């Protein structure tokens, strides 16, 4: 029974087929499904990990150049960051980081050389961390932001055309949206929106063809869906939806930028339990 899907993540392969990883709260396992054979069906759903423990929360999926699937996810019982791939033809599971309580809010991307990149929260040390590997048996772990206080929640990772990493995430201590990148060769972090409001939860990041950053996120104080970009050379913040309503919008947002640099954002309106879509003009 694959009912009760939560924490879903979707990636498209080169042919446009959808690959979805998700957590089922029925059996508390990590599952995967695809329409690569033409349609979603029961026989296209695969058990990835479970086996008497709760795994699959905060799952994220990416597809490599060979069409193979890569999934990062959280082991709730052991509080570890895990990774699964079917690159050999069957699912193989790996432990990425087991040092303390690590692995919430995972986000995964694969670069053109099929190198794996994962951002996640280190809940023990309240930091933002990053894991990378050419092969899943040899991970390099980096603490990206160890600022005073609690940072690293709601991370979202994207790669630019040069394979450099860009991460949006939440500063829970200061209630701000933050951003980190290694595009200069070393990690640098900055605050995207520093306001009196509580902003930065449910962030999603995308990079356009010019290497500019686009982030969707939630303003918890006002309940609005927000958007930030550095296309002008400095950060600009906009309210996309919710400014003139009493709805709580922007939960679970996801952002994408097309080849014409138009921005697309999907998000949840909690008040009415609907999914909405916004596109830039």
Steps between C-alpha positions, in 0.01 A plus 500: 500500500663825387235730646593779732787651300683791668823694449482442124779612266491499120770504233479465121737300282624609156189351336267692731390199706421566864679332788350542847633404841274516804432381852195290573362547849313170466813285530746784578725410206673676209334425166568595139281514192535608137299534180805419284317197363208715388278541807505488876383160619527271802771297331714810448514572873809361672592450863834675558560487877314425821542166676349568842626857531363837397686628195421732209410825672628811320581298189653664191558340157730574205580328168851459359619515136433126457143529624577336834322610817661649812306565822605672822282451807483496880502199731268615776579216742881525476505874417737451205535634145453215252531464124365245251568439132399247234809573288599131506154381397377442854458724802812535714491695826779706655558689823623852421525667841441335838675751727228606740148587390548586132304484176183702533396725210710319237536632145694316227640590158723321248748695287603436138781271618245301705648622829249494787422811707277503812411779743345424840467611861727394784250512786755409768729794423219713349700555178451478124700213351589380149605158373652419162639189332608366163417149622262441792761311701719807557316809625655836579307680775519876550345733755383792286352727767579466870374843600404557860148373549301252291535497120452248218132419506293487177812475281469492122797435269554582133802493268598761244639425152852477645396243759528746788267454793231743615294437816208689652413429863340634817665674794270394783673718760468827311191391303664593167552348155865419428702394195833321458717432195846369413513665157812700597684183602418531868175505691338836562171568675272802504158605621247537219223664701561649842175649621292522814282221356570128534608413143679215325316177574403264215767641269568374148787617278565510125782640288435657159719467188691816599587359842258725688319368805124471551347394833141441607420496872240563768437800723369337817407831664268617223422160348615609152679329212823689427771507234857632500755542220844654446454564126574871553824427686345530844214322673146617429200355686141483375164379628352261244171416671313565822559873543130589483346180636468321832624173349823338618687444174845379401523171686701237314596726211703384201666728243627462144640733233445429130731573205341844461585575865134499597447395860247232593392432860260240638388527862234394748226719644450348845178687577312353203716186459573579134808501280562822305735597219663836421701605195699816444402729213 
